[in-house]
């Protein structure tokens, strides 16, 4: 992830392990359980790619975060949401 104001889902992919029931990522209105301790950036990239998102915004517990603000790992109870990055104009 660069220091851009958006996330880019077209970067390299890493595999995720098992999931934790109260820790999730939401995309296109559906929740997906994610593994505590997994790389946050890897989970975001994989989920975005699976959802067909190229550029997108990331919300952590309801607050938008930039790539430079992302924590390294998923923690228990973390709620993430991916939303398409809309460019007006």
Biopython code that builds the backbone (N, CA, C, O; Angstrom):
import numpy as np
from Bio.PDB.StructureBuilder import StructureBuilder

atoms = [
    (1, "UNK", "N", (0.835, -1.188, 0.000)),
    (1, "UNK", "CA", (0.000, 0.000, 0.000)),
    (1, "UNK", "C", (0.877, 1.247, 0.000)),
    (1, "UNK", "O", (1.811, 1.365, 0.794)),
    (2, "UNK", "N", (0.581, 2.127, -0.854)),
    (2, "UNK", "CA", (1.287, 3.402, -0.920)),
    (2, "UNK", "C", (0.636, 4.383, 0.047)),
    (2, "UNK", "O", (-0.332, 4.027, 0.719)),
    (3, "UNK", "N", (1.141, 5.600, 0.133)),
    (3, "UNK", "CA", (0.553, 6.627, 0.975)),
    (3, "UNK", "C", (-0.528, 7.395, 0.241)),
    (3, "UNK", "O", (-0.671, 8.602, 0.435)),
    (4, "UNK", "N", (-1.288, 6.716, -0.596)),
    (4, "UNK", "CA", (-2.381, 7.325, -1.334)),
    (4, "UNK", "C", (-3.577, 7.481, -0.419)),
    (4, "UNK", "O", (-3.606, 6.919, 0.676)),
    (5, "UNK", "N", (-4.565, 8.243, -0.862)),
    (5, "UNK", "CA", (-5.772, 8.410, -0.074)),
    (5, "UNK", "C", (-6.773, 7.303, -0.290)),
    (5, "UNK", "O", (-7.845, 7.309, 0.316)),
    (6, "UNK", "N", (-6.439, 6.340, -1.154)),
    (6, "UNK", "CA", (-7.329, 5.216, -1.402)),
    (6, "UNK", "C", (-6.546, 3.917, -1.316)),
    (6, "UNK", "O", (-5.315, 3.919, -1.311)),
    (7, "UNK", "N", (-7.262, 2.826, -1.251)),
    (7, "UNK", "CA", (-6.657, 1.498, -1.204)),
    (7, "UNK", "C", (-6.704, 0.925, -2.610)),
    (7, "UNK", "O", (-7.627, 1.214, -3.373)),
    (8, "UNK", "N", (-5.723, 0.124, -2.949)),
    (8, "UNK", "CA", (-5.642, -0.485, -4.268)),
    (8, "UNK", "C", (-5.682, -1.999, -4.110)),
    (8, "UNK", "O", (-4.759, -2.595, -3.554)),
    (9, "UNK", "N", (-6.749, -2.617, -4.598)),
    (9, "UNK", "CA", (-6.932, -4.064, -4.464)),
    (9, "UNK", "C", (-6.180, -4.872, -5.492)),
    (9, "UNK", "O", (-6.305, -6.096, -5.512)),
    (10, "UNK", "N", (-5.403, -4.233, -6.346)),
    (10, "UNK", "CA", (-4.697, -4.943, -7.405)),
    (10, "UNK", "C", (-3.269, -5.301, -7.039)),
    (10, "UNK", "O", (-2.465, -5.622, -7.914)),
    (11, "UNK", "N", (-2.945, -5.248, -5.758)),
    (11, "UNK", "CA", (-1.604, -5.608, -5.315)),
    (11, "UNK", "C", (-1.553, -7.088, -4.957)),
    (11, "UNK", "O", (-2.582, -7.765, -4.963)),
    (12, "UNK", "N", (-0.358, -7.595, -4.645)),
    (12, "UNK", "CA", (-0.167, -9.019, -4.376)),
    (12, "UNK", "C", (-1.087, -9.556, -3.304)),
    (12, "UNK", "O", (-1.498, -8.829, -2.399)),
    (13, "UNK", "N", (-1.408, -10.831, -3.411)),
    (13, "UNK", "CA", (-2.351, -11.511, -2.540)),
    (13, "UNK", "C", (-1.624, -12.492, -1.626)),
    (13, "UNK", "O", (-0.691, -13.174, -2.052)),
    (14, "UNK", "N", (-2.056, -12.560, -0.372)),
    (14, "UNK", "CA", (-1.551, -13.560, 0.569)),
    (14, "UNK", "C", (-2.739, -14.362, 1.075)),
    (14, "UNK", "O", (-3.862, -13.858, 1.094)),
    (15, "UNK", "N", (-2.507, -15.598, 1.483)),
    (15, "UNK", "CA", (-3.585, -16.464, 1.956)),
    (15, "UNK", "C", (-3.922, -16.183, 3.415)),
    (15, "UNK", "O", (-3.058, -15.801, 4.205)),
    (16, "UNK", "N", (-5.210, -16.381, 3.762)),
    (16, "UNK", "CA", (-5.678, -16.214, 5.138)),
    (16, "UNK", "C", (-5.888, -17.590, 5.767)),
    (16, "UNK", "O", (-6.073, -18.582, 5.061)),
    (17, "UNK", "N", (-5.857, -17.642, 7.087)),
    (17, "UNK", "CA", (-6.116, -18.881, 7.808)),
    (17, "UNK", "C", (-7.570, -18.973, 8.246)),
    (17, "UNK", "O", (-8.464, -18.447, 7.583)),
    (18, "UNK", "N", (-7.800, -19.651, 9.378)),
    (18, "UNK", "CA", (-9.155, -19.822, 9.903)),
    (18, "UNK", "C", (-9.717, -18.504, 10.420)),
    (18, "UNK", "O", (-8.984, -17.532, 10.606)),
    (19, "UNK", "N", (-11.030, -18.484, 10.649)),
    (19, "UNK", "CA", (-11.679, -17.236, 11.046)),
    (19, "UNK", "C", (-12.069, -17.225, 12.519)),
    (19, "UNK", "O", (-12.080, -18.259, 13.186)),
    (20, "UNK", "N", (-12.386, -16.034, 13.007)),
    (20, "UNK", "CA", (-12.834, -15.819, 14.379)),
    (20, "UNK", "C", (-14.230, -15.216, 14.295)),
    (20, "UNK", "O", (-14.432, -14.273, 13.529)),
    (21, "UNK", "N", (-15.195, -15.718, 15.046)),
    (21, "UNK", "CA", (-16.602, -15.384, 14.854)),
    (21, "UNK", "C", (-16.995, -13.941, 15.124)),
    (21, "UNK", "O", (-17.948, -13.467, 14.506)),
    (22, "UNK", "N", (-16.322, -13.217, 16.003)),
    (22, "UNK", "CA", (-16.751, -11.854, 16.302)),
    (22, "UNK", "C", (-15.849, -10.805, 15.664)),
    (22, "UNK", "O", (-15.877, -9.639, 16.057)),
    (23, "UNK", "N", (-15.068, -11.202, 14.707)),
    (23, "UNK", "CA", (-14.169, -10.302, 14.008)),
    (23, "UNK", "C", (-14.497, -10.446, 12.527)),
    (23, "UNK", "O", (-14.428, -11.548, 11.984)),
    (24, "UNK", "N", (-14.857, -9.334, 11.861)),
    (24, "UNK", "CA", (-15.405, -9.464, 10.513)),
    (24, "UNK", "C", (-14.956, -8.335, 9.588)),
    (24, "UNK", "O", (-14.444, -7.302, 10.018)),
    (25, "UNK", "N", (-15.176, -8.585, 8.293)),
    (25, "UNK", "CA", (-15.019, -7.565, 7.273)),
    (25, "UNK", "C", (-16.305, -7.568, 6.447)),
    (25, "UNK", "O", (-16.795, -8.628, 6.056)),
    (26, "UNK", "N", (-16.840, -6.397, 6.188)),
    (26, "UNK", "CA", (-18.093, -6.252, 5.438)),
    (26, "UNK", "C", (-17.779, -5.644, 4.073)),
    (26, "UNK", "O", (-17.050, -4.658, 3.968)),
    (27, "UNK", "N", (-18.338, -6.248, 3.041)),
    (27, "UNK", "CA", (-18.193, -5.729, 1.692)),
    (27, "UNK", "C", (-19.462, -6.075, 0.921)),
    (27, "UNK", "O", (-19.972, -7.193, 1.007)),
    (28, "UNK", "N", (-19.956, -5.113, 0.178)),
    (28, "UNK", "CA", (-21.186, -5.287, -0.606)),
    (28, "UNK", "C", (-22.349, -5.790, 0.245)),
    (28, "UNK", "O", (-23.177, -6.564, -0.236)),
    (29, "UNK", "N", (-22.418, -5.359, 1.501)),
    (29, "UNK", "CA", (-23.525, -5.707, 2.388)),
    (29, "UNK", "C", (-23.419, -7.063, 3.063)),
    (29, "UNK", "O", (-24.306, -7.430, 3.833)),
    (30, "UNK", "N", (-22.363, -7.815, 2.798)),
    (30, "UNK", "CA", (-22.185, -9.139, 3.403)),
    (30, "UNK", "C", (-20.995, -9.128, 4.351)),
    (30, "UNK", "O", (-19.973, -8.499, 4.078)),
    (31, "UNK", "N", (-21.144, -9.838, 5.476)),
    (31, "UNK", "CA", (-20.061, -9.955, 6.446)),
    (31, "UNK", "C", (-19.299, -11.247, 6.220)),
    (31, "UNK", "O", (-19.882, -12.287, 5.915)),
    (32, "UNK", "N", (-17.982, -11.163, 6.375)),
    (32, "UNK", "CA", (-17.102, -12.321, 6.261)),
    (32, "UNK", "C", (-16.259, -12.363, 7.532)),
    (32, "UNK", "O", (-15.650, -11.361, 7.909)),
    (33, "UNK", "N", (-16.222, -13.497, 8.181)),
    (33, "UNK", "CA", (-15.423, -13.649, 9.397)),
    (33, "UNK", "C", (-13.946, -13.675, 9.023)),
    (33, "UNK", "O", (-13.570, -14.236, 7.994)),
    (34, "UNK", "N", (-13.115, -13.067, 9.857)),
    (34, "UNK", "CA", (-11.678, -13.012, 9.591)),
    (34, "UNK", "C", (-10.886, -13.472, 10.806)),
    (34, "UNK", "O", (-11.373, -13.428, 11.935)),
    (35, "UNK", "N", (-9.670, -13.908, 10.560)),
    (35, "UNK", "CA", (-8.814, -14.492, 11.603)),
    (35, "UNK", "C", (-8.098, -13.420, 12.420)),
    (35, "UNK", "O", (-7.448, -12.531, 11.869)),
    (36, "UNK", "N", (-8.226, -13.518, 13.736)),
    (36, "UNK", "CA", (-7.472, -12.657, 14.644)),
    (36, "UNK", "C", (-5.989, -12.977, 14.483)),
    (36, "UNK", "O", (-5.598, -14.144, 14.459)),
    (37, "UNK", "N", (-5.166, -11.932, 14.371)),
    (37, "UNK", "CA", (-3.730, -12.103, 14.221)),
    (37, "UNK", "C", (-3.261, -12.090, 12.778)),
    (37, "UNK", "O", (-2.061, -12.011, 12.517)),
    (38, "UNK", "N", (-4.201, -12.169, 11.832)),
    (38, "UNK", "CA", (-3.831, -12.131, 10.411)),
    (38, "UNK", "C", (-3.387, -10.719, 10.032)),
    (38, "UNK", "O", (-3.709, -9.749, 10.719)),
    (39, "UNK", "N", (-2.661, -10.620, 8.954)),
    (39, "UNK", "CA", (-2.237, -9.322, 8.432)),
    (39, "UNK", "C", (-3.456, -8.545, 7.944)),
    (39, "UNK", "O", (-4.183, -9.018, 7.071)),
    (40, "UNK", "N", (-3.680, -7.370, 8.494)),
    (40, "UNK", "CA", (-4.830, -6.558, 8.113)),
    (40, "UNK", "C", (-4.781, -6.210, 6.625)),
    (40, "UNK", "O", (-5.795, -6.318, 5.935)),
    (41, "UNK", "N", (-3.635, -5.801, 6.131)),
    (41, "UNK", "CA", (-3.509, -5.414, 4.729)),
    (41, "UNK", "C", (-3.790, -6.603, 3.812)),
    (41, "UNK", "O", (-4.455, -6.444, 2.789)),
    (42, "UNK", "N", (-3.297, -7.782, 4.159)),
    (42, "UNK", "CA", (-3.548, -8.971, 3.341)),
    (42, "UNK", "C", (-5.028, -9.322, 3.298)),
    (42, "UNK", "O", (-5.555, -9.662, 2.240)),
    (43, "UNK", "N", (-5.696, -9.242, 4.436)),
    (43, "UNK", "CA", (-7.131, -9.529, 4.498)),
    (43, "UNK", "C", (-7.902, -8.531, 3.644)),
    (43, "UNK", "O", (-8.805, -8.915, 2.901)),
    (44, "UNK", "N", (-7.550, -7.257, 3.746)),
    (44, "UNK", "CA", (-8.228, -6.226, 2.974)),
    (44, "UNK", "C", (-8.032, -6.460, 1.476)),
    (44, "UNK", "O", (-8.995, -6.408, 0.710)),
    (45, "UNK", "N", (-6.799, -6.715, 1.058)),
    (45, "UNK", "CA", (-6.510, -6.935, -0.370)),
    (45, "UNK", "C", (-7.272, -8.136, -0.916)),
    (45, "UNK", "O", (-7.881, -8.055, -1.983)),
    (46, "UNK", "N", (-7.241, -9.255, -0.184)),
    (46, "UNK", "CA", (-7.924, -10.461, -0.640)),
    (46, "UNK", "C", (-9.430, -10.236, -0.754)),
    (46, "UNK", "O", (-10.048, -10.625, -1.746)),
    (47, "UNK", "N", (-10.016, -9.609, 0.262)),
    (47, "UNK", "CA", (-11.456, -9.372, 0.256)),
    (47, "UNK", "C", (-11.850, -8.442, -0.883)),
    (47, "UNK", "O", (-12.844, -8.681, -1.568)),
    (48, "UNK", "N", (-11.075, -7.385, -1.088)),
    (48, "UNK", "CA", (-11.363, -6.443, -2.173)),
    (48, "UNK", "C", (-11.268, -7.132, -3.529)),
    (48, "UNK", "O", (-12.122, -6.929, -4.392)),
    (49, "UNK", "N", (-10.248, -7.933, -3.716)),
    (49, "UNK", "CA", (-10.072, -8.643, -4.983)),
    (49, "UNK", "C", (-11.247, -9.592, -5.220)),
    (49, "UNK", "O", (-11.795, -9.641, -6.321)),
    (50, "UNK", "N", (-11.631, -10.344, -4.191)),
    (50, "UNK", "CA", (-12.752, -11.281, -4.317)),
    (50, "UNK", "C", (-14.058, -10.562, -4.651)),
    (50, "UNK", "O", (-14.923, -11.116, -5.329)),
    (51, "UNK", "N", (-14.196, -9.315, -4.167)),
    (51, "UNK", "CA", (-15.415, -8.526, -4.406)),
    (51, "UNK", "C", (-15.349, -7.722, -5.709)),
    (51, "UNK", "O", (-16.316, -7.060, -6.086)),
    (52, "UNK", "N", (-14.211, -7.782, -6.387)),
    (52, "UNK", "CA", (-14.076, -7.053, -7.642)),
    (52, "UNK", "C", (-13.831, -5.567, -7.474)),
    (52, "UNK", "O", (-14.106, -4.785, -8.384)),
    (53, "UNK", "N", (-13.314, -5.166, -6.314)),
    (53, "UNK", "CA", (-13.031, -3.752, -6.072)),
    (53, "UNK", "C", (-11.598, -3.437, -6.479)),
    (53, "UNK", "O", (-10.669, -4.124, -6.055)),
    (54, "UNK", "N", (-11.409, -2.400, -7.300)),
    (54, "UNK", "CA", (-10.071, -1.949, -7.669)),
    (54, "UNK", "C", (-9.578, -0.910, -6.680)),
    (54, "UNK", "O", (-8.575, -1.117, -5.996)),
    (55, "UNK", "N", (-10.288, 0.211, -6.607)),
    (55, "UNK", "CA", (-10.000, 1.254, -5.626)),
    (55, "UNK", "C", (-11.169, 1.289, -4.652)),
    (55, "UNK", "O", (-12.329, 1.178, -5.047)),
    (56, "UNK", "N", (-10.846, 1.445, -3.380)),
    (56, "UNK", "CA", (-11.888, 1.376, -2.363)),
    (56, "UNK", "C", (-11.449, 2.122, -1.116)),
    (56, "UNK", "O", (-10.275, 2.453, -0.948)),
    (57, "UNK", "N", (-12.419, 2.381, -0.242)),
    (57, "UNK", "CA", (-12.168, 3.016, 1.055)),
    (57, "UNK", "C", (-12.332, 1.951, 2.130)),
    (57, "UNK", "O", (-13.115, 1.014, 1.976)),
    (58, "UNK", "N", (-11.586, 2.104, 3.219)),
    (58, "UNK", "CA", (-11.638, 1.143, 4.319)),
    (58, "UNK", "C", (-12.090, 1.860, 5.584)),
    (58, "UNK", "O", (-11.588, 2.930, 5.929)),
    (59, "UNK", "N", (-13.045, 1.247, 6.262)),
    (59, "UNK", "CA", (-13.555, 1.766, 7.535)),
    (59, "UNK", "C", (-13.248, 0.743, 8.617)),
    (59, "UNK", "O", (-13.567, -0.439, 8.485)),
    (60, "UNK", "N", (-12.626, 1.214, 9.684)),
    (60, "UNK", "CA", (-12.279, 0.391, 10.833)),
    (60, "UNK", "C", (-13.132, 0.843, 12.000)),
    (60, "UNK", "O", (-12.996, 1.968, 12.480)),
    (61, "UNK", "N", (-14.006, -0.030, 12.452)),
    (61, "UNK", "CA", (-14.938, 0.287, 13.544)),
    (61, "UNK", "C", (-15.665, 1.606, 13.282)),
    (61, "UNK", "O", (-15.828, 2.428, 14.183)),
    (62, "UNK", "N", (-16.096, 1.794, 12.036)),
    (62, "UNK", "CA", (-16.911, 2.949, 11.663)),
    (62, "UNK", "C", (-16.142, 4.182, 11.235)),
    (62, "UNK", "O", (-16.756, 5.142, 10.770)),
    (63, "UNK", "N", (-14.824, 4.200, 11.370)),
    (63, "UNK", "CA", (-14.008, 5.361, 11.008)),
    (63, "UNK", "C", (-13.139, 5.033, 9.793)),
    (63, "UNK", "O", (-12.469, 4.001, 9.757)),
    (64, "UNK", "N", (-13.160, 5.933, 8.793)),
    (64, "UNK", "CA", (-12.338, 5.695, 7.613)),
    (64, "UNK", "C", (-10.854, 5.779, 7.969)),
    (64, "UNK", "O", (-10.431, 6.666, 8.711)),
    (65, "UNK", "N", (-10.074, 4.846, 7.430)),
    (65, "UNK", "CA", (-8.624, 4.867, 7.626)),
    (65, "UNK", "C", (-7.934, 4.859, 6.268)),
    (65, "UNK", "O", (-8.431, 4.280, 5.301)),
    (66, "UNK", "N", (-6.788, 5.510, 6.218)),
    (66, "UNK", "CA", (-5.941, 5.501, 5.023)),
    (66, "UNK", "C", (-4.972, 4.328, 5.149)),
    (66, "UNK", "O", (-4.775, 3.801, 6.243)),
    (67, "UNK", "N", (-4.368, 3.918, 4.034)),
    (67, "UNK", "CA", (-3.405, 2.812, 4.119)),
    (67, "UNK", "C", (-2.297, 3.055, 5.151)),
    (67, "UNK", "O", (-1.861, 2.125, 5.829)),
    (68, "UNK", "N", (-1.852, 4.292, 5.263)),
    (68, "UNK", "CA", (-0.774, 4.604, 6.217)),
    (68, "UNK", "C", (-1.222, 4.506, 7.679)),
    (68, "UNK", "O", (-0.380, 4.458, 8.575)),
    (69, "UNK", "N", (-2.522, 4.475, 7.929)),
    (69, "UNK", "CA", (-3.068, 4.418, 9.287)),
    (69, "UNK", "C", (-3.446, 3.003, 9.724)),
    (69, "UNK", "O", (-3.849, 2.795, 10.868)),
    (70, "UNK", "N", (-3.322, 2.050, 8.837)),
    (70, "UNK", "CA", (-3.777, 0.687, 9.116)),
    (70, "UNK", "C", (-2.883, -0.009, 10.140)),
    (70, "UNK", "O", (-1.658, 0.036, 10.028)),
    (71, "UNK", "N", (-3.494, -0.654, 11.142)),
    (71, "UNK", "CA", (-2.701, -1.459, 12.063)),
    (71, "UNK", "C", (-2.115, -2.666, 11.321)),
    (71, "UNK", "O", (-2.599, -3.027, 10.249)),
    (72, "UNK", "N", (-1.098, -3.276, 11.874)),
    (72, "UNK", "CA", (-0.443, -4.409, 11.222)),
    (72, "UNK", "C", (-1.309, -5.667, 11.204)),
    (72, "UNK", "O", (-1.342, -6.394, 10.211)),
    (73, "UNK", "N", (-2.013, -5.918, 12.318)),
    (73, "UNK", "CA", (-2.743, -7.176, 12.460)),
    (73, "UNK", "C", (-4.199, -6.961, 12.815)),
    (73, "UNK", "O", (-4.590, -5.913, 13.329)),
    (74, "UNK", "N", (-4.996, -7.985, 12.527)),
    (74, "UNK", "CA", (-6.400, -8.033, 12.929)),
    (74, "UNK", "C", (-6.437, -8.331, 14.429)),
    (74, "UNK", "O", (-5.748, -9.237, 14.899)),
    (75, "UNK", "N", (-7.236, -7.573, 15.177)),
    (75, "UNK", "CA", (-7.421, -7.839, 16.598)),
    (75, "UNK", "C", (-8.847, -8.289, 16.855)),
    (75, "UNK", "O", (-9.747, -8.000, 16.066)),
    (76, "UNK", "N", (-9.056, -8.993, 17.952)),
    (76, "UNK", "CA", (-10.374, -9.537, 18.278)),
    (76, "UNK", "C", (-11.421, -8.427, 18.378)),
    (76, "UNK", "O", (-11.189, -7.384, 18.990)),
    (77, "UNK", "N", (-12.570, -8.676, 17.767)),
    (77, "UNK", "CA", (-13.676, -7.734, 17.812)),
    (77, "UNK", "C", (-13.599, -6.638, 16.764)),
    (77, "UNK", "O", (-14.475, -5.774, 16.717)),
    (78, "UNK", "N", (-12.579, -6.652, 15.929)),
    (78, "UNK", "CA", (-12.390, -5.623, 14.903)),
    (78, "UNK", "C", (-13.481, -5.750, 13.842)),
    (78, "UNK", "O", (-13.788, -6.846, 13.373)),
    (79, "UNK", "N", (-14.056, -4.613, 13.476)),
    (79, "UNK", "CA", (-15.049, -4.569, 12.411)),
    (79, "UNK", "C", (-14.532, -3.714, 11.268)),
    (79, "UNK", "O", (-14.290, -2.519, 11.443)),
    (80, "UNK", "N", (-14.364, -4.312, 10.110)),
    (80, "UNK", "CA", (-13.888, -3.600, 8.928)),
    (80, "UNK", "C", (-14.992, -3.536, 7.890)),
    (80, "UNK", "O", (-15.854, -4.413, 7.830)),
    (81, "UNK", "N", (-14.960, -2.500, 7.081)),
    (81, "UNK", "CA", (-15.885, -2.404, 5.955)),
    (81, "UNK", "C", (-15.149, -1.817, 4.764)),
    (81, "UNK", "O", (-14.402, -0.849, 4.902)),
    (82, "UNK", "N", (-15.363, -2.405, 3.594)),
    (82, "UNK", "CA", (-14.805, -1.903, 2.346)),
    (82, "UNK", "C", (-15.928, -1.269, 1.542)),
    (82, "UNK", "O", (-17.003, -1.850, 1.396)),
    (83, "UNK", "N", (-15.675, -0.076, 1.023)),
    (83, "UNK", "CA", (-16.646, 0.622, 0.176)),
    (83, "UNK", "C", (-15.948, 1.074, -1.090)),
    (83, "UNK", "O", (-14.791, 1.490, -1.044)),
    (84, "UNK", "N", (-16.638, 1.000, -2.230)),
    (84, "UNK", "CA", (-16.024, 1.456, -3.474)),
    (84, "UNK", "C", (-15.567, 2.909, -3.356)),
    (84, "UNK", "O", (-16.217, 3.725, -2.701)),
    (85, "UNK", "N", (-14.432, 3.221, -4.003)),
    (85, "UNK", "CA", (-13.909, 4.588, -4.042)),
    (85, "UNK", "C", (-14.511, 5.249, -5.269)),
    (85, "UNK", "O", (-14.169, 4.906, -6.401)),
    (86, "UNK", "N", (-15.406, 6.195, -5.043)),
    (86, "UNK", "CA", (-16.080, 6.896, -6.129)),
    (86, "UNK", "C", (-15.363, 8.190, -6.428)),
    (86, "UNK", "O", (-15.097, 8.991, -5.532)),
    (87, "UNK", "N", (-15.053, 8.386, -7.692)),
    (87, "UNK", "CA", (-14.415, 9.623, -8.133)),
    (87, "UNK", "C", (-15.456, 10.422, -8.918)),
    (87, "UNK", "O", (-15.894, 10.002, -9.990)),
    (88, "UNK", "N", (-15.841, 11.559, -8.382)),
    (88, "UNK", "CA", (-16.825, 12.407, -9.066)),
    (88, "UNK", "C", (-16.126, 13.201, -10.154)),
    (88, "UNK", "O", (-14.967, 13.591, -10.015)),
    (89, "UNK", "N", (-16.846, 13.430, -11.230)),
    (89, "UNK", "CA", (-16.257, 14.265, -12.257)),
    (89, "UNK", "C", (-16.474, 13.695, -13.553)),
    (89, "UNK", "O", (-16.045, 14.263, -14.557)),
]
sb = StructureBuilder()
sb.init_structure("model")
sb.init_model(0)
sb.init_chain("A")
sb.init_seg("    ")
for serial, (resi, resn, name, xyz) in enumerate(atoms, 1):
    if name == "N":
        sb.init_residue(resn, " ", resi, " ")
    sb.init_atom(name, np.array(xyz, "f"), 0.0, 1.0, " ", f" {name:<3s}", serial, name[0])
structure = sb.get_structure()
